[in-house]
């Protein structure tokens, strides 16, 4: 399963532990404690934010950051 911001309360952690989800993939946009018995893969958004700031500063397109070979992500 994938989420952009893993804001997990104790009930959510229990539900994850008891679910059939093998791994939760999220970003480092919110601080969260390490969790035992929950496979979480955290992806950094630092490069994306840095590139967006650079493009905004140089009046370049930020939209193209969200494009890939198959089209746009939205």
MARRO-871866 format. One record per residue (C-alpha): z, y, x. Coordinates in steps of 0.02 Angstrom, whole numbers, plus 50000, padded with zeros to 5 digits. Layout:
// MARRO-871866
@z: Z; y: Y; x: X
...
//
This chain:
// MARRO-871866
@z: 50000; y: 50000; x: 50000
@z: 49967; y: 50178; x: 50059
@z: 50060; y: 50339; x: 50019
@z: 50042; y: 50511; x: 50096
@z: 50229; y: 50553; x: 50094
@z: 50354; y: 50409; x: 50094
@z: 50504; y: 50491; x: 50012
@z: 50609; y: 50337; x: 49982
@z: 50774; y: 50336; x: 49891
@z: 50887; y: 50180; x: 49896
@z: 50810; y: 50112; x: 49734
@z: 50635; y: 50132; x: 49805
@z: 50684; y: 50041; x: 49965
@z: 50757; y: 49897; x: 49864
@z: 50598; y: 49888; x: 49760
@z: 50492; y: 49882; x: 49918
@z: 50599; y: 49744; x: 49992
@z: 50581; y: 49640; x: 49834
@z: 50396; y: 49675; x: 49807
@z: 50242; y: 49580; x: 49863
@z: 50187; y: 49727; x: 49970
@z: 50160; y: 49666; x: 50149
@z: 50155; y: 49838; x: 50229
@z: 50175; y: 50019; x: 50177
@z: 50061; y: 50141; x: 50269
@z: 50116; y: 50322; x: 50267
@z: 50112; y: 50482; x: 50369
@z: 50244; y: 50572; x: 50471
@z: 50246; y: 50721; x: 50352
@z: 50425; y: 50689; x: 50298
@z: 50573; y: 50628; x: 50400
@z: 50642; y: 50461; x: 50347
@z: 50766; y: 50342; x: 50427
@z: 50712; y: 50176; x: 50501
@z: 50720; y: 50037; x: 50371
@z: 50756; y: 49855; x: 50403
@z: 50656; y: 49719; x: 50313
@z: 50521; y: 49844; x: 50262
@z: 50357; y: 49845; x: 50360
@z: 50308; y: 50027; x: 50373
@z: 50164; y: 50093; x: 50477
@z: 50176; y: 50280; x: 50507
@z: 50021; y: 50379; x: 50552
@z: 50033; y: 50549; x: 50635
@z: 49949; y: 50699; x: 50555
@z: 49970; y: 50807; x: 50711
@z: 49789; y: 50798; x: 50769
@z: 49724; y: 50834; x: 50593
@z: 49838; y: 50985; x: 50570
@z: 49798; y: 51049; x: 50745
@z: 49611; y: 51036; x: 50713
@z: 49629; y: 51121; x: 50543
@z: 49725; y: 51266; x: 50621
@z: 49594; y: 51283; x: 50758
@z: 49452; y: 51285; x: 50631
@z: 49538; y: 51411; x: 50518
@z: 49569; y: 51523; x: 50668
@z: 49385; y: 51515; x: 50718
@z: 49321; y: 51532; x: 50538
@z: 49246; y: 51356; x: 50543
@z: 49238; y: 51226; x: 50405
@z: 49396; y: 51130; x: 50364
@z: 49305; y: 51032; x: 50229
@z: 49210; y: 50932; x: 50359
@z: 49376; y: 50860; x: 50420
@z: 49379; y: 50757; x: 50260
@z: 49203; y: 50688; x: 50269
@z: 49151; y: 50518; x: 50334
@z: 48988; y: 50419; x: 50346
@z: 48996; y: 50361; x: 50165
@z: 49027; y: 50536; x: 50095
@z: 49180; y: 50640; x: 50058
@z: 49353; y: 50566; x: 50035
@z: 49386; y: 50657; x: 49872
//
